[in-house]
């Protein structure tokens, strides 16, 4: 879940709030958090309504959805939902792709060897 750090409680805990992601204001251990590149500007220990306003003005949900991190998480969830048949289809598609790639590479390699660009001199 995406949250914003509102206050640091002590060396191991932080007060977080995630009005755009459905996380209520609560304390979380710092070792449970992963920092992102996104930063919101609001006053120190601001109430949830101020955090929500900064969140919507920064369009944080849209920026997060476009980030590579979010896309990787989405792909991970898709992979976890795959059935045996889906995995079989994926493997078959990879085999076809690799065969086509290898055939193209070998034909280019033969052309290069005949023209003297590749191989023994």
Residue pairs with C-beta under 8 A, 6 or more apart in sequence:
1 18
1 21
1 22
1 23
2 18
2 20
2 21
2 23
2 36
2 60
2 61
2 64
3 16
3 17
3 18
3 21
3 23
3 28
3 33
4 16
4 17
4 18
4 40
4 51
4 54
4 55
5 14
5 15
5 16
5 33
6 14
6 15
6 16
6 17
6 25
6 45
6 46
6 51
7 14
7 15
7 44
7 45
8 14
8 15
9 15
9 27
11 30
12 29
12 30
12 31
13 27
13 28
13 29
13 30
14 27
14 28
14 29
14 30
14 33
15 25
15 26
15 27
15 45
16 23
16 25
16 26
16 27
16 28
16 33
17 23
17 24
17 25
17 48
17 51
18 24
19 48
19 51
19 52
19 55
20 52
20 55
20 56
20 60
20 61
21 61
25 48
36 64
36 67
36 69
38 58
38 60
38 63
38 64
40 51
40 54
40 55
40 58
40 60
41 54
42 50
42 51
42 53
42 54
43 50
46 54
55 61
64 70
82 90
109 118
112 118
112 119
113 119
